[in-house]
């Protein structure tokens, strides 16, 4: 497996527990007790996934997530949030900022490893290396994980890209939320029921004036119009 997982967590016991279990599962683990040291490390190495605590001594984990998503170099890195905040509003906010999954403390190390593997599997699910176009203004390239709007690149998270690719692959077809979730998670349990709506709203915002191409069909799901 040999994937590099960055763990950003200020509680030493949890940091050690997560790191040990990841290594036993065949991952490489790098640990960071604060956001500053983690951001400095990104100049030298790019992790395959980040496990991110929301309450850090020098930053809000949500702000860290937002910064990663706004940077072109790090926008596609999967993020699993690990936090004591268990309210659904916190989970939805994390998803809105681009998190791929959300685990609350206390947690089972086995569940954490299963979630990490599931997120990585979603990232590795095969999309045929080709391009898709929607009208004259929107283009997608699976090889480069690239979306162009009027020739300008738009940074999307992995989940957002996969949803847009699914909708663009069959323009005009309505996909139910269950179909979209299955495309994202491959049968794994979703974090919350509103996951799809959160990602769609984020997608629309990023696509700007072309966000209206994503149409909600009440009681059914979503489709992409040309």
C-alpha positions in Angstrom: 0.0 0.0 0.0 2.7 2.5 1.1 0.5 5.5 1.0 1.6 8.5 3.0 -0.9 9.7 5.6 -0.4 13.1 7.4 -2.0 13.2 10.9 -2.6 16.7 12.2 -3.6 16.3 15.9 -2.4 18.0 19.1 -3.3 15.2 21.6 -0.1 13.1 21.8 -2.0 9.9 22.8 -4.3 10.1 19.8 -1.5 11.0 17.5 0.4 8.0 18.6 -2.6 5.7 18.5 -3.6 6.8 14.9 0.0 6.6 13.7 0.6 3.2 15.1 -2.6 1.7 13.6 -1.9 3.3 10.2 1.5 1.8 10.1 0.2 -1.7 11.2 -2.2 -1.4 8.3 0.6 -0.8 5.8 0.6 2.9 5.6 3.4 5.4 6.1 2.5 8.0 8.7 3.8 11.5 9.4 2.6 13.3 12.6 2.1 17.0 13.2 1.0 18.6 16.5 -0.1 21.9 15.0 -1.1 23.4 11.7 2.1 25.4 11.2 4.4 22.4 11.1 2.0 20.6 8.8 1.9 23.5 6.3 5.7 23.8 6.3 6.0 20.1 5.5 3.9 20.6 2.3 6.8 22.4 0.7 8.8 19.1 0.7 6.2 16.3 0.5 2.6 15.8 -0.6 0.6 13.3 1.5 -1.9 10.9 -0.1 -4.4 11.7 2.6 -4.7 14.1 5.6 -6.3 13.1 9.0 -7.2 16.5 10.4 -8.3 17.4 14.0 -10.6 20.4 14.1 -9.3 21.9 17.4 -5.6 22.7 17.0 -3.5 25.0 19.2 -2.6 27.4 16.4 -5.5 27.2 14.0 -9.1 26.1 13.4 -9.1 22.8 11.6 -11.9 24.1 9.3 -9.6 26.9 8.2 -6.9 24.4 7.5 -9.3 22.4 5.4 -10.3 25.5 3.5 -6.7 26.6 2.9 -5.9 23.1 1.5 -8.9 23.3 -0.9 -8.0 26.8 -2.1 -4.4 25.9 -3.0 -4.1 24.3 -6.4 -1.2 22.1 -5.2 -3.2 20.6 -2.4 -6.9 20.9 -3.5 -7.3 17.2 -4.5 -5.7 15.7 -1.3 -8.4 13.7 0.5 -9.2 15.0 4.0 -10.7 12.9 6.9 -11.7 15.1 9.8 -11.2 13.7 13.3 -12.9 15.7 16.0 -14.9 15.7 19.3 -17.6 17.8 17.6 -20.5 15.4 16.8 -23.3 17.8 15.7 -24.6 17.3 12.2 -24.1 21.1 11.5 -20.4 20.6 12.2 -20.3 17.7 9.8 -22.1 19.5 7.1 -19.8 22.6 7.5 -16.8 20.3 7.2 -18.2 18.8 4.0 -19.0 22.2 2.6 -15.3 23.2 3.1 -14.2 20.1 1.2 -13.7 17.3 3.7 -14.2 13.7 2.3 -15.2 12.1 5.6 -15.8 12.9 9.2 -15.0 10.8 12.3 -16.0 11.8 15.8 -14.1 11.0 19.0 -14.1 8.6 20.7 -13.5 6.4 17.7 -12.6 2.8 16.9 -9.1 2.5 15.3 -10.4 -0.2 13.0 -13.2 2.0 11.8 -10.7 4.8 11.2 -8.5 2.6 9.1 -11.6 1.3 7.2 -12.7 4.9 6.5 -9.2 5.9 5.3 -9.1 2.9 2.9 -12.6 3.7 1.6 -11.6 7.4 0.9 -8.4 6.3 -0.9 -10.4 3.7 -2.9 -12.8 6.4 -4.1 -9.8 8.4 -5.3 -8.4 5.4 -7.2 -11.7 4.3 -8.8 -11.0 4.1 -12.5 -12.4 6.8 -14.8 -11.5 6.1 -18.4 -8.7 8.5 -19.5 -10.6 10.8 -21.7 -12.1 14.3 -21.9 -15.7 15.4 -21.6 -17.2 18.7 -22.9 -20.5 20.3 -22.0 -21.4 22.9 -24.6 -18.6 25.3 -25.5 -17.7 26.5 -22.1 -17.1 23.5 -19.8 -14.4 20.9 -20.3 -13.2 18.0 -18.1 -10.0 16.0 -18.3 -9.9 12.8 -16.2 -6.1 12.3 -16.7 -5.3 15.7 -15.3 -8.2 15.9 -12.8 -8.9 19.2 -14.5 -12.0 21.3 -15.1 -11.9 24.3 -17.4 -14.6 26.9 -17.5 -14.1 29.2 -20.5 -10.6 28.0 -20.7 -9.8 28.8 -17.1 -9.0 26.0 -14.6 -11.4 25.5 -11.6 -10.0 23.7 -8.6 -12.4 20.9 -7.4 -12.1 18.4 -4.7 -12.1 14.8 -5.7 -15.7 14.3 -4.7 -16.8 17.4 -6.6 -14.9 16.2 -9.7 -16.4 12.8 -9.6 -19.9 14.1 -9.3 -19.4 16.5 -12.2 -17.9 13.8 -14.3 -20.9 11.5 -13.6 -23.4 14.2 -14.5 -21.4 15.3 -17.6 -21.0 11.7 -18.8 -24.7 11.6 -19.6 -26.0 15.1 -19.9 -29.8 15.4 -19.5 -30.0 12.2 -17.5 -31.3 12.5 -13.9 -29.2 10.8 -11.3 -30.7 10.1 -7.9 -28.9 11.0 -4.7 -28.4 7.3 -4.1 -26.8 6.8 -7.5 -24.5 9.7 -6.9 -23.6 8.4 -3.4 -22.8 5.0 -4.8 -20.6 6.6 -7.4 -18.7 8.5 -4.7 -18.5 5.8 -2.0 -18.8 2.5 -3.9 -21.3 1.2 -1.5 -19.7 2.5 1.6 -21.9 4.3 4.1 -22.2 8.1 3.6 -21.4 10.5 6.4 -24.7 12.2 6.5 -27.8 12.2 4.2 -27.1 15.7 3.0 -23.7 14.9 1.5 -24.8 15.1 -2.1 -26.6 18.4 -1.7 -23.5 19.9 0.1 -21.2 18.9 -2.8 -23.7 20.1 -5.5 -24.0 23.5 -3.8 -20.2 23.8 -3.6 -19.9 22.7 -7.3 -22.4 25.3 -8.4 -20.5 28.0 -6.6 -17.2 27.1 -8.2 -18.6 26.9 -11.7 -19.9 30.4 -11.4 -22.5 31.4 -14.0 -22.4 27.8 -15.4 -23.4 26.4 -12.0 -27.0 26.7 -13.1 -26.3 23.9 -15.6 -26.7 21.6 -12.7 -30.4 21.2 -12.2 -32.3 19.8 -9.3 -35.3 17.6 -10.2 -37.5 17.7 -7.1 -38.0 14.3 -5.6 -35.6 12.6 -8.0 -32.1 14.0 -8.0 -29.8 16.1 -10.3 -28.9 16.4 -13.9 -26.5 18.4 -16.0 -28.0 20.4 -19.0 -26.0 21.6 -22.0 
